[in-house]
Amino acid sequence: MGELKTFFFDTYAFFEIIKANQNYKNYVYPVAIITTRLNLMELHYGLLRMWGREKADRYYDRLLIYCIEISDEDIKKANEFRAKYKERGLSYIDCVGYTIAKSHGVKFLTGDRQFQDLDNVEFVK
């Protein structure tokens, strides 16, 4: 049995898995996940609006174990990345996630069109 493949899960990926998008079935198991509390914040907000506090809290609490810290260097790199691609209108949270994925040597898992043509992206719709 080989080593688990690790991905940085963008909020988009979490939503698609929760909605049972079959294109994401290979990213449920067996994979290793990293993400940030900022991504969980986005997820919690979306779930809160769609399905209420109970479901939002349940997913937030369940996914906390996958969160890594955001360093000052991560923030600086994310701002440089955001400035470089300013015409795409990327969010701060997405830029932080993308640069963390690169610095950890893992793919950024998303279905967000704004990232489709960038390197180090596992683009799944």
Backbone torsions as a table, in degrees:
resi	resn	phi	psi	omega
1	MET	NA	130.5	-176.8
2	GLY	-82.6	178.8	178.5
3	GLU	-71.2	144.2	177.3
4	LEU	-64.5	138.3	174.8
5	LYS	-80.4	134.3	-178.0
6	THR	-108.5	139.6	177.1
7	PHE	-132.5	149.9	166.8
8	PHE	-88.5	118.1	-179.3
9	PHE	-86.8	114.1	170.6
10	ASP	-72.3	158.6	178.7
11	THR	-55.4	-37.0	178.2
12	TYR	-54.0	-44.9	-178.5
13	ALA	-63.2	-43.2	178.4
14	PHE	-59.9	-45.2	179.6
15	PHE	-60.2	-43.9	-178.3
16	GLU	-65.2	-37.3	177.5
17	ILE	-67.7	-43.5	178.9
18	ILE	-62.6	-36.9	179.1
19	LYS	-80.7	2.7	178.0
20	ALA	63.4	36.7	174.1
21	ASN	-64.1	118.1	-176.5
22	GLN	-63.0	-22.2	177.5
23	ASN	-68.9	-14.2	179.5
24	TYR	-103.9	5.5	-176.0
25	LYS	-61.2	-30.0	179.5
26	ASN	-77.8	-3.1	-179.2
27	TYR	-108.4	7.8	179.0
28	VAL	-89.4	-46.7	-178.9
29	TYR	-159.1	141.5	-9.1
30	PRO	-93.6	107.4	174.5
31	VAL	-136.2	157.0	173.0
32	ALA	-100.9	142.8	-174.1
33	ILE	-117.9	137.7	162.2
34	ILE	-129.1	149.2	178.5
35	THR	-161.1	-173.3	177.9
36	THR	-127.0	165.9	175.8
37	ARG	-63.6	-28.5	177.5
38	LEU	-64.0	-39.3	176.7
39	ASN	-66.3	-38.6	177.7
40	LEU	-68.0	-31.8	175.9
41	MET	-61.8	-46.4	177.8
42	GLU	-61.5	-44.3	179.8
43	LEU	-62.1	-47.3	-179.1
44	HIS	-57.8	-46.2	-179.6
45	TYR	-60.6	-46.9	179.4
46	GLY	-62.7	-44.1	179.1
47	LEU	-67.1	-37.3	177.5
48	LEU	-58.6	-44.8	-179.7
49	ARG	-69.9	-37.7	-175.5
50	MET	-83.0	-43.7	-170.0
51	TRP	-129.4	-0.7	175.4
52	GLY	98.8	171.7	-172.9
53	ARG	-64.2	-40.0	-176.5
54	GLU	-58.5	-50.2	-179.6
55	LYS	-68.0	-41.1	179.3
56	ALA	-60.7	-46.5	179.5
57	ASP	-64.7	-40.2	-178.5
58	ARG	-61.4	-47.3	179.7
59	TYR	-68.5	-41.4	178.9
60	TYR	-57.9	-50.3	-178.1
61	ASP	-64.4	-39.2	-178.8
62	ARG	-67.6	-34.1	-174.9
63	LEU	-91.8	-7.4	-179.3
64	LEU	-55.5	-31.8	-177.2
65	ILE	-64.4	-16.6	-178.6
66	TYR	-93.7	-2.0	-175.5
67	CYS	-78.6	138.4	173.5
68	ILE	-115.9	159.2	-179.3
69	GLU	-73.8	152.1	176.0
70	ILE	-102.7	119.7	-178.2
71	SER	-86.9	166.1	174.9
72	ASP	-60.9	-37.6	178.2
73	GLU	-64.3	-38.8	176.2
74	ASP	-59.2	-42.9	-179.4
75	ILE	-63.4	-44.9	-179.7
76	LYS	-63.7	-44.5	178.9
77	LYS	-64.4	-38.5	179.3
78	ALA	-64.4	-39.6	178.1
79	ASN	-66.2	-39.4	177.0
80	GLU	-63.7	-43.2	178.5
81	PHE	-62.7	-44.9	-179.7
82	ARG	-62.5	-41.2	178.7
83	ALA	-65.4	-39.9	-179.6
84	LYS	-62.3	-37.1	-177.4
85	TYR	-111.2	35.2	-174.4
86	LYS	-57.3	-29.6	-179.2
87	GLU	-68.1	-15.6	179.6
88	ARG	-84.6	-13.0	179.7
89	GLY	64.9	39.0	-178.2
90	LEU	-70.2	144.8	177.6
91	SER	-78.9	157.2	176.1
92	TYR	-59.1	-43.0	-176.8
93	ILE	-62.6	-43.6	178.2
94	ASP	-63.6	-39.5	179.5
95	CYS	-66.5	-39.2	176.3
96	VAL	-62.3	-48.2	-179.3
97	GLY	-60.9	-44.9	-179.4
98	TYR	-61.8	-45.9	-178.1
99	THR	-70.8	-32.7	175.1
100	ILE	-65.8	-42.6	178.0
101	ALA	-57.2	-47.5	179.7
102	LYS	-61.5	-44.3	-176.7
103	SER	-68.8	-23.2	177.6
104	HIS	-94.9	-0.6	178.2
105	GLY	69.4	32.3	178.2
106	VAL	-125.1	158.5	179.6
107	LYS	-76.3	145.7	175.7
108	PHE	-89.2	109.2	-176.4
109	LEU	-88.2	117.0	-178.3
110	THR	-158.5	164.0	170.6
111	GLY	-119.5	12.0	-179.8
112	ASP	-72.0	116.5	-177.3
113	ARG	-53.0	-31.1	-177.2
114	GLN	-62.5	-18.7	-178.3
115	PHE	-106.9	-4.6	-171.2
116	GLN	-52.8	-40.2	-174.5
117	ASP	-97.8	7.7	-178.8
118	LEU	-89.7	152.8	176.6
119	ASP	-70.9	161.7	177.8
120	ASN	65.1	26.4	-179.9
121	VAL	-117.1	133.2	170.2
122	GLU	-101.1	97.1	-173.1
123	PHE	-92.5	120.2	-179.4
124	VAL	-135.5	125.7	178.6
125	LYS	-93.7	NA	NA
